[in-house]
């Protein structure tokens, strides 16, 4: 007897990619139903915006529509669809939810446990993509790539960017500090090392691997990192400990003329304080991939600053990310059908 799998994808993690991975991992064992949501053409929502969805973040989909689609299926392969406490009560047959993302922020985990539903995720699915993007972000800021691009688009040839007092230093002459040494931060160190820069890492829950330790990467305290670094790049997770910890006090301790890079998550940064540090000239520039509110409001002051590079939360967007996530979900379904414990339980 075949197991029914409900697949909820979107226009990035398309259902067909999930199904292809599942068919390869579990040939002849599954039947499928698929739903495609409109993200990223439509923005995600957060639990504080809708009744009954408190605590959920970064999701898309109406509760009733999602419950009706999942129906009697015991397995859900999911990217962004929400599962709230109220939704779990309407899905008594559900036993496994494979979330194809780094964290199950669209799932009420307390409710999942209370209803006996196993939730698994796909840590590191976009680590390579975000690490590569981070290198580009650092170069865009330190070498005035964004400044030159913006000027030329407006018909202005900025020869002054070649002046000694405006040009940027090469990475080999800079100290780069990475806050967070998880799947992404540890990959960034590997990509940075050939540039010859001094690399500092702060992560109280990790130790350097042998390769980075032998390569001269240093594990330091948060205070030492932000005071010594010419570039500070954020790669931590949002926790009560890290929420808002990049604020006026920490920014003031950074080197005058330093750069700040955020390819992680917006809630860790007080963007009002960051604006003041950039507008007042204490920081030379910033590259911001994520924001406290997304999409960033049209009138946000950061949009008008000439020393900021902005992108719309796209660092993890690559086809490798898609295949990594789909294959990770398929492996978990395969293990579930075989009676094996999950690889990445939440």
Secondary structure, DSSP 8 states (H G I E B T S, - for coil): --EEEEEEE-SSS-HHHHHHHHHHHSTTSEEEEEEE--TTTS--B-GGGSTT-TT--SB-S-HHHHHHHHTT-SEEEESS--B-HHHHHT-TT--EEEE-SSS-TTB-HHHHHHTT-EEE--TTTTHHHHHHHHHHHHHHHHTTHHHHHHHHHTT---GGGGSTTTS---GGG-EEEEE--SHHHHHHHHHHHTTT-EEEEE-TT----HHHHHTT-EE--HHHHHHH-SEEEE-----TTTTT-BSHHHHHTS-TTEEEEE-S-GGGB-HHHHHHHHHTTSEEEEEES--SSSS--TT-GGGG-TTEEE--S-TT-SHHHHHHHHHHHHHHHHHHHTT---SSB-
